[in-house]
Amino acid sequence: MSNPFSTPESLDPEAGFTQTPSIGQAANDLRAAAGEKAREFVHAAETKASELKERAVGSAQQMRETATEKATAFKSAATEKAQHLKETAACQWDDTRVKARELHVTAEDYIRQNPTKCVISALGLGFLIGLIARR
């Protein structure tokens, strides 16, 4: 029992029907279409990877520039702060030297005005230090 509708001779080309392709031809067409889609996918992936690489390089360069700017600003601020501390320390050292000279002059004047009192005080202080050192 064969079906007359399934044979190629039963199709009428005038009615708009054509012969159906064979299974092998359909498989080849699918294989070719799949290969083309795979090539398109690979090309799209390569393009996207290239774009991402360019973005990454750009971002890395921008980060490097930002880091350089920040390091320069930090160096400038640190140099400025160090200079300020140096000036402050120099002023305080000068003030300390002046006060030490004033104290030295004042002590010499007191010793010259009260020599007996200073000698007795020095002897008493030496005696106390001797007692403490003996223990």
N, CA, C and O atoms as a DFTB+ gen file, in Angstrom:
540 C
 N C O
     1  1       0.808      -1.161       0.000
     2  2       0.000       0.000       0.000
     3  2       0.860       1.236       0.000
     4  3       1.524       1.569       0.982
     5  1       0.831       1.836      -1.016
     6  2       1.601       3.051      -1.095
     7  2       0.669       4.225      -1.218
     8  3      -0.417       4.128      -1.791
     9  1       1.106       5.322      -0.676
    10  2       0.279       6.533      -0.668
    11  2       0.629       7.344      -1.906
    12  3       1.798       7.680      -2.096
    13  1      -0.323       7.665      -2.742
    14  2      -0.008       8.409      -3.941
    15  2       0.400       9.852      -3.646
    16  3       1.001      10.502      -4.502
    17  1       0.092      10.358      -2.473
    18  2       0.453      11.743      -2.155
    19  2       1.908      11.877      -1.739
    20  3       2.442      12.986      -1.726
    21  1       2.549      10.790      -1.405
    22  2       3.914      10.855      -0.910
    23  2       4.964      10.678      -1.994
    24  3       6.155      10.798      -1.707
    25  1       4.579      10.408      -3.187
    26  2       5.560      10.226      -4.250
    27  2       5.810      11.547      -4.953
    28  3       4.895      12.359      -5.088
    29  1       7.055      11.776      -5.411
    30  2       7.366      13.026      -6.078
    31  2       6.573      13.206      -7.362
    32  3       6.308      14.337      -7.771
    33  1       6.194      12.114      -7.999
    34  2       5.452      12.262      -9.238
    35  2       4.046      12.772      -9.005
    36  3       3.412      13.305      -9.917
    37  1       3.547      12.607      -7.759
    38  2       2.184      13.027      -7.490
    39  2       2.087      14.524      -7.227
    40  3       0.985      15.071      -7.190
    41  1       3.227      15.198      -7.044
    42  2       3.195      16.630      -6.790
    43  2       3.067      17.371      -8.104
    44  3       3.734      17.052      -9.088
    45  1       2.233      18.324      -8.099
    46  2       1.985      19.100      -9.309
    47  2       2.795      20.375      -9.250
    48  3       2.515      21.218      -8.398
    49  1       3.809      20.571     -10.129
    50  2       4.596      21.785     -10.104
    51  2       3.757      22.999     -10.432
    52  3       4.110      24.107     -10.027
    53  1       2.687      22.840     -11.131
    54  2       1.819      23.964     -11.473
    55  2       1.066      24.465     -10.246
    56  3       0.703      25.639     -10.183
    57  1       0.830      23.602      -9.283
    58  2       0.080      23.981      -8.091
    59  2       0.974      24.665      -7.061
    60  3       0.475      25.093      -6.020
    61  1       2.255      24.779      -7.308
    62  2       3.166      25.463      -6.411
    63  2       3.923      24.540      -5.496
    64  3       4.700      24.989      -4.654
    65  1       3.704      23.258      -5.653
    66  2       4.417      22.292      -4.835
    67  2       5.694      21.905      -5.523
    68  3       5.741      21.746      -6.743
    69  1       6.753      21.751      -4.712
    70  2       8.026      21.293      -5.246
    71  2       8.430      20.035      -4.528
    72  3       7.832      19.646      -3.524
    73  1       9.421      19.426      -5.040
    74  2       9.916      18.220      -4.407
    75  2      10.540      18.574      -3.065
    76  3      11.231      19.586      -2.952
    77  1      10.313      17.781      -2.081
    78  2      10.924      17.997      -0.771
    79  2      12.370      17.551      -0.833
    80  3      12.686      16.555      -1.483
    81  1      13.264      18.288      -0.154
    82  2      14.658      17.896      -0.195
    83  2      14.862      16.604       0.583
    84  3      14.060      16.231       1.439
    85  1      15.922      15.960       0.268
    86  2      16.206      14.696       0.948
    87  2      16.743      14.988       2.350
    88  3      17.125      16.116       2.661
    89  1      16.765      13.984       3.162
    90  2      17.239      14.103       4.548
    91  2      18.713      14.473       4.553
    92  3      19.126      15.277       5.389
    93  1      19.495      13.940       3.686
    94  2      20.924      14.262       3.599
    95  2      21.133      15.727       3.261
    96  3      21.992      16.397       3.835
    97  1      20.322      16.220       2.308
    98  2      20.425      17.633       1.934
    99  2      20.032      18.525       3.107
   100  3      20.678      19.543       3.354
   101  1      18.989      18.155       3.823
   102  2      18.548      18.927       4.989
   103  2      19.636      18.929       6.063
   104  3      19.883      19.955       6.697
   105  1      20.274      17.797       6.262
   106  2      21.352      17.713       7.254
   107  2      22.522      18.590       6.843
   108  3      23.109      19.280       7.677
   109  1      22.861      18.567       5.562
   110  2      23.947      19.426       5.077
   111  2      23.605      20.901       5.246
   112  3      24.451      21.704       5.640
   113  1      22.350      21.249       4.942
   114  2      21.928      22.651       5.124
   115  2      22.014      23.061       6.589
   116  3      22.478      24.156       6.907
   117  1      21.564      22.180       7.477
   118  2      21.639      22.474       8.915
   119  2      23.085      22.602       9.379
   120  3      23.415      23.490      10.166
   121  1      23.939      21.719       8.893
   122  2      25.344      21.743       9.251
   123  2      25.990      23.056       8.789
   124  3      26.756      23.675       9.527
   125  1      25.671      23.466       7.570
   126  2      26.222      24.720       7.039
   127  2      25.710      25.921       7.843
   128  3      26.468      26.841       8.150
   129  1      24.423      25.902       8.175
   130  2      23.845      27.007       8.957
   131  2      24.461      27.045      10.357
   132  3      24.753      28.116      10.891
   133  1      24.654      25.866      10.939
   134  2      25.266      25.813      12.273
   135  2      26.701      26.297      12.217
   136  3      27.146      27.010      13.116
   137  1      27.428      25.927      11.187
   138  2      28.805      26.403      11.033
   139  2      28.856      27.911      10.881
   140  3      29.707      28.570      11.479
   141  1      27.950      28.464      10.082
   142  2      27.894      29.921       9.892
   143  2      27.551      30.620      11.208
   144  3      28.158      31.634      11.553
   145  1      26.585      30.080      11.936
   146  2      26.221      30.662      13.239
   147  2      27.402      30.576      14.211
   148  3      27.644      31.507      14.981
   149  1      28.127      29.473      14.175
   150  2      29.290      29.320      15.055
   151  2      30.352      30.344      14.701
   152  3      30.956      30.936      15.595
   153  1      30.592      30.565      13.414
   154  2      31.565      31.579      13.005
   155  2      31.119      32.976      13.441
   156  3      31.926      33.778      13.912
   157  1      29.830      33.253      13.278
   158  2      29.303      34.554      13.721
   159  2      29.474      34.713      15.230
   160  3      29.836      35.786      15.713
   161  1      29.210      33.632      15.969
   162  2      29.352      33.681      17.424
   163  2      30.806      33.912      17.820
   164  3      31.086      34.713      18.712
   165  1      31.728      33.219      17.166
   166  2      33.151      33.388      17.455
   167  2      33.578      34.819      17.143
   168  3      34.301      35.443      17.919
   169  1      33.124      35.331      15.999
   170  2      33.467      36.702      15.626
   171  2      32.912      37.700      16.656
   172  3      33.608      38.628      17.067
   173  1      31.660      37.500      17.064
   174  2      31.060      38.393      18.065
   175  2      31.812      38.299      19.389
   176  3      32.025      39.313      20.055
   177  1      32.218      37.081      19.777
   178  2      32.949      36.901      21.028
   179  2      34.317      37.569      20.958
   180  3      34.752      38.201      21.920
   181  1      35.000      37.427      19.813
   182  2      36.298      38.074      19.651
   183  2      36.160      39.587      19.687
   184  3      36.984      40.270      20.295
   185  1      35.132      40.113      19.043
   186  2      34.894      41.557      19.056
   187  2      34.634      42.039      20.478
   188  3      35.187      43.048      20.915
   189  1      33.788      41.307      21.190
   190  2      33.457      41.695      22.569
   191  2      34.704      41.612      23.453
   192  3      34.935      42.491      24.283
   193  1      35.504      40.559      23.275
   194  2      36.733      40.416      24.064
   195  2      37.697      41.552      23.763
   196  3      38.349      42.074      24.668
   197  1      37.789      41.932      22.515
   198  2      38.659      43.040      22.135
   199  2      38.189      44.340      22.773
   200  3      38.996      45.116      23.285
   201  1      36.869      44.575      22.741
   202  2      36.319      45.779      23.370
   203  2      36.591      45.784      24.866
   204  3      36.977      46.808      25.430
   205  1      36.387      44.632      25.512
   206  2      36.630      44.546      26.956
   207  2      38.098      44.767      27.283
   208  3      38.431      45.401      28.285
   209  1      38.975      44.242      26.434
   210  2      40.406      44.425      26.652
   211  2      40.767      45.902      26.537
   212  3      41.537      46.418      27.347
   213  1      40.216      46.584      25.537
   214  2      40.474      48.017      25.369
   215  2      39.966      48.803      26.572
   216  3      40.633      49.717      27.057
   217  1      38.779      48.436      27.046
   218  2      38.235      49.112      28.235
   219  2      39.133      48.878      29.451
   220  3      39.403      49.798      30.223
   221  1      39.594      47.622      29.608
   222  2      40.447      47.291      30.755
   223  2      41.756      48.063      30.691
   224  3      42.228      48.585      31.701
   225  1      42.341      48.135      29.495
   226  2      43.590      48.884      29.338
   227  2      43.351      50.357      29.643
   228  3      44.158      51.000      30.313
   229  1      42.233      50.887      29.144
   230  2      41.894      52.288      29.421
   231  2      41.676      52.529      30.903
   232  3      42.137      53.531      31.450
   233  1      40.973      51.608      31.555
   234  2      40.726      51.740      32.993
   235  2      42.030      51.653      33.776
   236  3      42.243      52.407      34.726
   237  1      42.896      50.734      33.378
   238  2      44.183      50.596      34.070
   239  2      45.020      51.862      33.901
   240  3      45.662      52.327      34.843
   241  1      45.003      52.403      32.704
   242  2      45.766      53.633      32.466
   243  2      45.173      54.784      33.278
   244  3      45.912      55.593      33.840
   245  1      43.855      54.859      33.339
   246  2      43.214      55.915      34.119
   247  2      43.531      55.752      35.608
   248  3      43.778      56.736      36.306
   249  1      43.524      54.507      36.089
   250  2      43.867      54.264      37.500
   251  2      45.309      54.655      37.775
   252  3      45.606      55.242      38.816
   253  1      46.210      54.336      36.850
   254  2      47.613      54.692      37.019
   255  2      47.768      56.205      37.084
   256  3      48.514      56.720      37.917
   257  1      47.063      56.920      36.204
   258  2      47.149      58.379      36.212
   259  2      46.594      58.948      37.513
   260  3      47.174      59.866      38.093
   261  1      45.469      58.401      37.966
   262  2      44.875      58.866      39.223
   263  2      45.820      58.592      40.390
   264  3      46.005      59.444      41.259
   265  1      46.419      57.395      40.407
   266  2      47.358      57.047      41.483
   267  2      48.576      57.972      41.458
   268  3      49.073      58.381      42.507
   269  1      49.050      58.295      40.263
   270  2      50.191      59.207      40.148
   271  2      49.823      60.587      40.670
   272  3      50.603      61.215      41.386
   273  1      48.629      61.057      40.310
   274  2      48.181      62.368      40.799
   275  2      48.062      62.367      42.320
   276  3      48.495      63.310      42.983
   277  1      47.470      61.300      42.874
   278  2      47.305      61.211      44.328
   279  2      48.665      61.140      45.020
   280  3      48.868      61.776      46.055
   281  1      49.594      60.374      44.457
   282  2      50.929      60.262      45.059
   283  2      51.646      61.606      45.024
   284  3      52.321      61.976      45.985
   285  1      51.504      62.329      43.934
   286  2      52.128      63.651      43.831
   287  2      51.519      64.603      44.857
   288  3      52.237      65.355      45.517
   289  1      50.187      64.567      44.988
   290  2      49.517      65.432      45.972
   291  2      49.955      65.057      47.390
   292  3      50.195      65.934      48.219
   293  1      50.059      63.751      47.666
   294  2      50.489      63.297      48.985
   295  2      51.921      63.731      49.272
   296  3      52.234      64.182      50.374
   297  1      52.780      63.594      48.280
   298  2      54.174      64.000      48.447
   299  2      54.258      65.493      48.723
   300  3      55.022      65.928      49.585
   301  1      53.480      66.272      47.996
   302  2      53.478      67.721      48.189
   303  2      52.991      68.084      49.592
   304  3      53.587      68.920      50.272
   305  1      51.904      67.444      50.012
   306  2      51.365      67.720      51.346
   307  2      52.347      67.296      52.434
   308  3      52.523      68.004      53.425
   309  1      52.988      66.139      52.251
   310  2      53.951      65.664      53.247
   311  2      55.170      66.582      53.315
   312  3      55.685      66.860      54.398
   313  1      55.623      67.045      52.164
   314  2      56.765      67.965      52.140
   315  2      56.412      69.266      52.836
   316  3      57.205      69.809      53.605
   317  1      55.220      69.759      52.560
   318  2      54.766      71.014      53.184
   319  2      54.656      70.850      54.705
   320  3      55.073      71.726      55.462
   321  1      54.089      69.716      55.141
   322  2      53.933      69.457      56.580
   323  2      55.306      69.306      57.243
   324  3      55.516      69.817      58.343
   325  1      56.231      68.619      56.594
   326  2      57.578      68.443      57.149
   327  2      58.282      69.789      57.279
   328  3      58.955      70.046      58.277
   329  1      58.130      70.638      56.284
   330  2      58.728      71.972      56.339
   331  2      58.142      72.779      57.502
   332  3      58.868      73.465      58.221
   333  1      56.828      72.688      57.673
   334  2      56.173      73.403      58.775
   335  2      56.681      72.883      60.122
   336  3      56.979      73.672      61.019
   337  1      56.783      71.548      60.268
   338  2      57.287      70.977      61.521
   339  2      58.736      71.378      61.778
   340  3      59.119      71.647      62.917
   341  1      59.530      71.417      60.729
   342  2      60.928      71.820      60.858
   343  2      61.025      73.256      61.352
   344  3      61.821      73.554      62.242
   345  1      60.221      74.149      60.779
   346  2      60.226      75.553      61.203
   347  2      59.764      75.689      62.648
   348  3      60.346      76.454      63.417
   349  1      58.722      74.952      63.021
   350  2      58.214      75.002      64.398
   351  2      59.265      74.493      65.377
   352  3      59.477      75.097      66.429
   353  1      59.924      73.388      65.041
   354  2      60.961      72.834      65.917
   355  2      62.133      73.803      66.046
   356  3      62.696      73.948      67.132
   357  1      62.504      74.460      64.965
   358  2      63.603      75.428      65.019
   359  2      63.240      76.596      65.933
   360  3      64.073      77.050      66.717
   361  1      62.004      77.087      65.838
   362  2      61.564      78.187      66.716
   363  2      61.570      77.757      68.182
   364  3      62.021      78.503      69.051
   365  1      61.066      76.544      68.453
   366  2      61.035      76.068      69.834
   367  2      62.455      75.839      70.366
   368  3      62.722      76.116      71.535
   369  1      63.349      75.349      69.544
   370  2      64.737      75.154      69.964
   371  2      65.384      76.493      70.307
   372  3      66.091      76.611      71.308
   373  1      65.140      77.495      69.475
   374  2      65.688      78.831      69.754
   375  2      65.132      79.385      71.061
   376  3      65.876      79.950      71.864
   377  1      63.819      79.225      71.279
   378  2      63.212      79.698      72.530
   379  2      63.803      78.975      73.732
   380  3      64.056      79.593      74.766
   381  1      64.026      77.663      73.602
   382  2      64.590      76.880      74.702
   383  2      66.014      77.332      75.010
   384  3      66.393      77.451      76.175
   385  1      66.796      77.580      73.974
   386  2      68.171      78.057      74.194
   387  2      68.169      79.413      74.883
   388  3      68.987      79.650      75.773
   389  1      67.273      80.302      74.493
   390  2      67.194      81.631      75.134
   391  2      66.810      81.483      76.601
   392  3      67.407      82.130      77.461
   393  1      65.822      80.639      76.898
   394  2      65.390      80.438      78.288
   395  2      66.504      79.816      79.127
   396  3      66.690      80.184      80.286
   397  1      67.247      78.869      78.537
   398  2      68.360      78.247      79.260
   399  2      69.438      79.283      79.572
   400  3      69.989      79.277      80.674
   401  1      69.748      80.162      78.638
   402  2      70.731      81.227      78.893
   403  2      70.240      82.162      79.999
   404  3      71.010      82.550      80.877
   405  1      68.953      82.521      79.952
   406  2      68.394      83.404      80.988
   407  2      68.463      82.736      82.358
   408  3      68.808      83.377      83.351
   409  1      68.134      81.443      82.408
   410  2      68.185      80.712      83.672
   411  2      69.631      80.644      84.190
   412  3      69.862      80.789      85.390
   413  1      70.588      80.429      83.309
   414  2      71.992      80.373      83.688
   415  2      72.461      81.721      84.246
   416  3      73.146      81.775      85.268
   417  1      72.089      82.790      83.571
   418  2      72.477      84.129      84.044
   419  2      71.827      84.421      85.389
   420  3      72.476      84.959      86.287
   421  1      70.556      84.073      85.538
   422  2      69.840      84.310      86.795
   423  2      70.484      83.519      87.933
   424  3      70.648      84.038      89.037
   425  1      70.849      82.265      87.665
   426  2      71.490      81.429      88.693
   427  2      72.846      82.004      89.090
   428  3      73.177      82.033      90.276
   429  1      73.627      82.457      88.127
   430  2      74.930      83.057      88.440
   431  2      74.749      84.314      89.287
   432  3      75.491      84.525      90.246
   433  1      73.780      85.139      88.945
   434  2      73.518      86.360      89.729
   435  2      73.115      86.006      91.160
   436  3      73.588      86.638      92.105
   437  1      72.262      85.020      91.329
   438  2      71.824      84.631      92.668
   439  2      73.000      84.113      93.483
   440  3      73.142      84.453      94.657
   441  1      73.851      83.285      92.857
   442  2      75.021      82.741      93.567
   443  2      75.980      83.867      93.964
   444  3      76.553      83.831      95.053
   445  1      76.158      84.847      93.110
   446  2      77.049      85.970      93.439
   447  2      76.470      86.829      94.558
   448  3      77.225      87.378      95.361
   449  1      75.164      86.955      94.628
   450  2      74.548      87.786      95.671
   451  2      74.452      87.046      97.010
   452  3      74.498      87.679      98.065
   453  1      74.319      85.722      96.981
   454  2      74.157      84.921      98.197
   455  2      75.138      83.747      98.208
   456  3      74.696      82.601      98.121
   457  1      76.456      83.983      98.311
   458  2      77.413      82.876      98.232
   459  2      77.338      81.941      99.436
   460  3      77.423      80.725      99.261
   461  1      77.185      82.457     100.633
   462  2      77.176      81.622     101.836
   463  2      75.953      80.708     101.819
   464  3      76.067      79.510     102.078
   465  1      74.806      81.263     101.520
   466  2      73.570      80.484     101.463
   467  2      73.695      79.357     100.429
   468  3      73.235      78.244     100.686
   469  1      74.295      79.614      99.288
   470  2      74.438      78.618      98.218
   471  2      75.417      77.517      98.620
   472  3      75.180      76.348      98.319
   473  1      76.524      77.874      99.301
   474  2      77.499      76.864      99.715
   475  2      76.877      75.956     100.769
   476  3      77.044      74.738     100.706
   477  1      76.166      76.527     101.734
   478  2      75.530      75.711     102.785
   479  2      74.463      74.808     102.157
   480  3      74.346      73.636     102.517
   481  1      73.694      75.352     101.228
   482  2      72.666      74.543     100.542
   483  2      73.314      73.418      99.758
   484  3      72.800      72.299      99.761
   485  1      74.424      73.678      99.090
   486  2      75.116      72.642      98.320
   487  2      75.653      71.558      99.239
   488  3      75.572      70.375      98.908
   489  1      76.208      71.946     100.406
   490  2      76.695      70.949     101.370
   491  2      75.546      70.091     101.892
   492  3      75.674      68.870     101.981
   493  1      74.434      70.717     102.236
   494  2      73.271      69.968     102.730
   495  2      72.733      69.013     101.673
   496  3      72.395      67.868     101.971
   497  1      72.658      69.484     100.468
   498  2      72.161      68.632      99.375
   499  2      73.120      67.463      99.136
   500  3      72.674      66.338      98.910
   501  1      74.414      67.714      99.184
   502  2      75.408      66.646      99.011
   503  2      75.313      65.620     100.123
   504  3      75.444      64.420      99.882
   505  1      75.078      66.104     101.381
   506  2      74.935      65.203     102.514
   507  2      73.719      64.291     102.320
   508  3      73.802      63.086     102.559
   509  1      72.594      64.865     101.889
   510  2      71.380      64.066     101.654
   511  2      71.582      63.021     100.544
   512  3      71.139      61.878     100.660
   513  1      72.247      63.432      99.491
   514  2      72.506      62.496      98.407
   515  2      73.422      61.378      98.878
   516  3      73.253      60.232      98.463
   517  1      74.391      61.687      99.741
   518  2      75.279      60.673     100.296
   519  2      74.521      59.679     101.157
   520  3      74.779      58.477     101.093
   521  1      73.565      60.182     101.980
   522  2      72.757      59.271     102.804
   523  2      71.891      58.345     101.944
   524  3      71.764      57.152     102.221
   525  1      71.317      58.909     100.923
   526  2      70.453      58.093     100.035
   527  2      71.289      57.061      99.276
   528  3      70.854      55.925      99.089
   529  1      72.475      57.452      98.845
   530  2      73.320      56.536      98.086
   531  2      73.843      55.400      98.954
   532  3      74.131      54.321      98.435
   533  1      73.975      55.612     100.270
   534  2      74.511      54.608     101.155
   535  2      73.539      53.444     101.318
   536  3      73.976      52.310     101.516
   537  1      72.308      53.680     101.245
   538  2      71.303      52.630     101.474
   539  2      71.309      51.712     100.361
   540  3      70.539      50.752     100.349
